[in-house]
């Protein structure tokens, strides 16, 4: 089985879709070979040591356009048994519709891009998307072998974004990397970047510093409860692509908690795992999250998670007893921290134990990737059976 993953870019700081592709490639089942097609520049540093075959065509990143994309797909499509398109609303959707649809089976990974949150957050942008929806995106999804959602919540929410829709859905979860065995070394790598929290209890936020992530809600909530536990700190780790950090820092200083909030920037490798391992719990007060790989990474380190309802795996984690869940409002964010501070040590330990069980049960990436590839295998078997019937007739 040979598959092609198509994604606009593989930049490490772009978050979930890029990390999902890396995990799918790493955890592909035996006998499955995969390649990646992107519009990154071939000289991009983050591609030079990539442990997979990547075809970087270059292109206009603002519009996600490359004149090389459709010709490349037409020239190479017969090498693959299936194509997995990651993301929507860019030129690669049109390219797949023009060069792949009707020729070889393809899946579309929505990665939360059909969530009605964006309809509410950017109504004008949503209105413009209707043009692309009617001309390209609707037909792309309708002709796909499956449109893949990571949770049933994401699948059900997607149906609310456009009243005109038709697709065959599949729900296949993601997962997380396995934490390194030498977590002591990882902790040291993190403390070297963030020495102010060495030997101090802290809550960890790890994600983009972005309004969608509800960073302001978290800081406001922390300010409201800080006096209850004066030794507790908060680490806000992640890239500041929208240049919001200075404004958040000013607000924290005015609230009198500036010295207890720490901003180490984007964490990768050992430092990232060390941040998880040394934390008391992971916090994400996001307004929208179709899955939340960082949430599962925290669980894989045995850490309880404090998350908001719009994170689509929230209900599952609440049922499993490894998460506290509240609405993505100022009151909800505050209640998350109030509930956490009220837990006894034994209750926190029990949540940690259940976190590891949840990862093993729900988020086995090898199992989930195999389920993905099985869709292509089933399609191939069906096509073979149909051809055999035609020949017999």
Secondary structure as UniProt FT lines:
FT   STRAND          2..6
FT   HELIX           12..14
FT   HELIX           16..26
FT   TURN            30..31
FT   STRAND          33..38
FT   TURN            42..43
FT   HELIX           45..47
FT   TURN            48..49
FT   STRAND          53..56
FT   TURN            61..64
FT   HELIX           68..76
FT   HELIX           77..79
FT   STRAND          82..86
FT   HELIX           91..99
FT   TURN            100..103
FT   STRAND          106..109
FT   TURN            111..114
FT   HELIX           117..121
FT   HELIX           123..132
FT   HELIX           133..137
FT   HELIX           138..143
FT   STRAND          146..149
FT   HELIX           152..158
FT   TURN            159..161
FT   STRAND          169..171
FT   HELIX           183..193
FT   HELIX           195..197
FT   TURN            198..199
FT   STRAND          202..206
FT   HELIX           211..213
FT   HELIX           215..225
FT   HELIX           226..228
FT   TURN            230..231
FT   STRAND          233..237
FT   TURN            241..242
FT   HELIX           245..254
FT   TURN            255..256
FT   HELIX           258..260
FT   STRAND          261..265
FT   HELIX           269..278
FT   STRAND          281..284
FT   HELIX           293..300
FT   TURN            301..302
FT   STRAND          305..308
FT   TURN            309..310
FT   TURN            312..313
FT   HELIX           314..320
FT   STRAND          323..326
FT   HELIX           330..342
FT   HELIX           345..362
FT   HELIX           365..392
//
